[in-house]
């Protein structure tokens, strides 16, 4: 019951931050959907996913790590127009992997549950 309430609260925070203006989540969502030609449903799902990650980062006081990660995604990501795929992969290397790991570590360190199990 409490978990459901927490999940719903995070989702609502994510939706609120996405609708509040041009958040980092919205920037990333726009890049992905422009490249991947998202239909309406896919765009909603993609934007909600990133808004939720942003809300979680904010809730755990990891906004700086979120900003660093999303800036990397924005600046280092590329659009494969032939396959309509936005990615931060370069060969077998995720060029934003360190930034994403730092974000996840920040969230895990702040979690009362010691991170994802």
Order of alpha helices (4+ residues) and beta strands (2+ residues): alpha-alpha-alpha-alpha-beta-beta-beta-beta-alpha
